[in-house]
């Protein structure tokens, strides 16, 4: 139930792409793993890590990320599972005191974030995000100062969803809190505009947060809920991946909108929607591509694809041209949106 119920055994860097001073560092902690289960914990951590790197948009930024696994033993396996939410009533003596059944929801799995952050600070001082995996097959997780997921069958998806909250300040896009048909106070979203980039109370095309991503032919609002006392489970009225304004988001049936019909912040197993992907890429650092010797258009295009802003410099005067020098140097890790100076000469690249 406290730090007396276990110990910190050490830290292993399982992905090392560069120094923590410039790269983005993820720390994985474990709770409810006994000393004899450290091999299982290492395998679970690798499983989560692999899934992150295989999921867009992390796939295109995996080279700017480091991952550290902090080994923490607990006296007991698992987590608390109170009967108040239909659980087994089990109590587990674990280092971070992970427990299901919070705020009336069995799936809301939380732990002692203060202790988790103290361990992360001591083991990996320059961390960017902390993810705790809990040794239980019961479905659950949460965001917050620390992202938490159980090792249920959908563990990787839970981890990615909760990372969306903790590291990238993404909102839940689903239209209920305790469940469709269970909630009695989730009909209409309050008028206050949410701060998160992927939900809004506005359905005005001219002012909606993600208006630059909506095609002119897409109606806004794209779908509205005909019955605000219920979740809207009609099929999408537009093709999958269409960006618009879909009513039902931020735990409410109506008066809140999400960018796409479905997203990983709504349904596990779905891709992150384009708005969420953009937010993730905005937060992660970027690696400067090598564009020396490339045609000017190709060089600028690669810089933009990397999440950076090209600045064309002389002695270029327009027309065909090629990059003969760049700053920063290729491979440099910089903040997304940083400027890359391209020195361009007229004509074609030599050779």
N, C-alpha and C positions, 0 to 999 in steps of 0.2 A: 504493500500500500504506500510505501515511501521509499526513499533512496536507501534505507536500511535493508530493503528487500531486493538486493542485487548489487552490482558493481559495474563500473566502466572498465573494460578490459583493454581497450586500445583502439587505434584507428588505422585503416588501410585505405590508400588512395587507389580506387579501382579503375578510374579513368584520369589520365594525366596528360592534358594537352598543352599546358603552359603554366606560368606563375599565377597564383591567386590574385596578385595585385592588379592584373588586367583581364583575366579570364573570369567566367561566371561559374561559381562553385556551389554545387548541390551537396548537402550533407544528409545522409540516410542514417537514421537511428532505428533501433528495434526495441520493442517492448513485449514482454511475455515470452521471451525465449530463455530457457534455462541454459546453464553453462554447457550442458551436453548437447544443446541444439544449435550451437554456433555454426556448424556446417550447413544446417538447414537455413539458418538466417542469412549466411553468405549467398546461398543459392537464390533465396527469395529476393535479396537486394539486387543481385545481378539480373534476375528476371524483370524487375521493375526498371532498372537502368536500361536494359536492352529495349524494352517497350518504348521508353521515352525517346530514344534515339531513332526508333523506327517510325515515329509518329510525326507527320508534318504539323507545324513548320520546324520542329526540332531537327529534322533530318538535314536541313540546309544550314543549321547553325551548330551542329554537334561538335564541330572542331573548336568552338570557343568555350566549351563547357568542360569542367572537371567534376568528378564525383568521388566523394569520400564516404566510406562505410565505417561508422563508429560501432564497435562491438560492445553491447551492454547486456549483461546477464540479469535474469530475474529469478526469484525464488520459485515461482510457479509459472506454468504456461498459461497463455490466454489473456483474458481481460474480464473485468466485472460485467455481469449480464443480469441486471436487476429484473425481478418479476413484475415490477410496475409497468413495464413495456411488453410484457409477454415473454420475458427471458427466462432462463433456467434458474436464476437466483445464484449462480456461481459467483464466488469472489476469488480474485487471484492476487497474490502478493507479487506485485511487479514494480520495477524501478520507477516508471513514469506514471503509474496508477491509471492506466487506460481503462475506460469504462464506456459501455454502450448505454443507451437510454438516457439521453439528455434533452431537456426542453420538451419532454413528452414523446420523443421519437427514438425507437430502438436503434435505428440506423445511424443516429448521430453519435459518433464515437469520438470521445475527447480524452485528453491526457493532461498532465501537468506541464503546461507550456513553459512556465518559468524555469523548471528543472531542465527541460529539453534545450532551451536556449542557453542555459548556463553550461551544459555539456558541450554544445556546439561551439560556444565561445572559447571554451578551454581547449578543445581538440582541433578546431579549424577556425581560427579567429577571423579570417577574411571570407567567411561564407556569405552566399547570397540568398540561399533558401534552405530550410530544414524540412525534411519529409520523414515522418515516423511510420514504420510499418509494424502492425500489431499481429502477433501470432495467434490468429483466430480465423476460422472459416465462416464466421457469422458476417453477413454483409454490413459494412459500415464505414464511415469516414467523416471528415470535417476539414474545413479550411480555417483560416485564422493566422495567428503568428507562426504556427507550425501546421503544415499539412499532414493529415493523418489518414491512413487507410488500413483496413483489415486485409488479411490474406484470403479473402473470399475468392470464389472462382473468377470474378471480374476484377481482381486486385489491381492489375495494370491500368484498367480503365478508371477505377476509383482514384488511383494515384494521379493520373493525368488530369482528371476533373478537379481534384482538390488542389493540385498545383495551379490550375487556372485561377482559383481564388487567392491563394497565398502569395504566389510570386508575381501574378500579372493583374491582380485586382479585377478579375472578371466576375460578373454576377451569375447566379443561377438563372437560367432562362425558363425553367419549368413554371407551370401555372398553378402550382399547389404547394402546400407546405407539409402537412401530415399525410395527404393523399387525396386523390379525386373522390368525391363522395364522403370524405371524412371532415374536411375543413368546413367551418361554418362562418368564417370571418375573412374570406379571401375573394369576395366578389369583385370589388373595385379597388384598384391601386390608389393610394393617396396621391394628391396632386403634385407633391414634391418630386422634382426630377432626380432620378438616381444618378450617382456620381460615376458609376461604371460605364465603360464605353459600349457595352453590348446589350444594354436595355435602356428604354426611354419611355416617357409618358407622352411623347409627341408623335403624331402621325402626319405631320406637315412635311411634305416633300422638301420644301425650301429650307427647313431648319433642322431636320432630323440628323442625328449625329453622324450617320454613315451615308449621307445623301450622295456623296461622290461615287459610291459603289452601286447605286440603284440605276438600272437602265431606264431610259425615258418611257419605254413601252410597259414597264411594270407598274401596275396600279398601286397607289399608296393611299390609305392602308391596303395591304395586299390581301389579308384575311382578317375579318372581325368575328368575334364570338357572338352568336345570336342569342345566347342565354348566359348571362353573367353569373348565374347561380351554379354553373357547372363548368368543368373543364371541357374544352372544345377538342374533340378527337376526330373530327372530319379529316379526310385525306387532303393533302395540299392541293390548292387550286392552280399551282404553277409548278414547273419542273423542279426537280431536286437541285439545290444549289443556288436557286434564284434569291437574290438579295432584295428585300423589301421591308415591310413592316407587318409582322404577324402578331395579332393580339393574343395575350396570355404570356406573362413573363414575370420574373422577380417575385414569384410566389402568389401571383394574383391572376384571376380568370380574365379580367378586363381592365382597360385603361393603362395597360403597360404592354410594350411591344418589343419583340426580338427581331434580329436581322434576317434570319433564315427560318424555314419551317422547322428544321431540326439541326442540332449542333451538339457537340460533346458536353456543352454546358446545360443541355436539356436531356439528352439520351446518351447513356454510355454505349460505346460501340460505334458511334457516329464520328465523323471527322470534326475538328474544330471548324466553325464557320469562318468565312473570310474576315469578318470583323475581329474575331478572336485571334485568328492567325496574325493579322496585322499588329494587334496589340502585343502579342508574344514577341514578334520580331522587333518591335519598337523597344522593348525592354532588354532583350538580349544584346550583348555587344556584337560587332561585326568584324570580319576579317577582310582586310584590304586585298583585292585580287591583283594579280600580276597582269598588267595590260600593256606593258612596253612592247613596241613592235606591232601593235594592232591598229587597224583602221580606226579613225576617230569615232565613228558611230558605234563600232563594236566595243571599243574601249569604254566609252561612256555608258553603253548598255550594260556591260558587266559590272561597272561600279554601281549603277542603279539597282541591278539585281541583287547585289550584295547588301543593299539597304543603306547605301551611302550616296552622297551628292557630288557629281562630277563638276569641276570648274575648268573650263577650257582656257589654256594660256598660250601665248605666242611662241614662236613667230608666225603662228597660223593666221591666215587671212581669209579662210573660207574655202569651200570646195573639198576635193580629195585631200586627206591628210592622215598622218599617223603619229602615234604617241612615242616620243623618244625618251621621256623621263616622267616620273610621277612622284608625288609626295602625299601621304606617307609611303614608306617602302612596302612592297608586297609582303603579305603575311602579318602586318602589324594589326593588333587588336585595338579597335577604337569603338566609341559609342556609336550606336546606330544613328544615321542621319548626319554623321560627320562629313566634312568636306574632303574631297580628294582632288588635288591639283594635277592636271594633266598637261604636260608640255607637248604641244603639237607642232609638227612641221608640215608644210604643204607637200603634196605629192604622195607617192606610194612607198610603203615600207621597203627598205633595202633588201635585196635577195629575193 
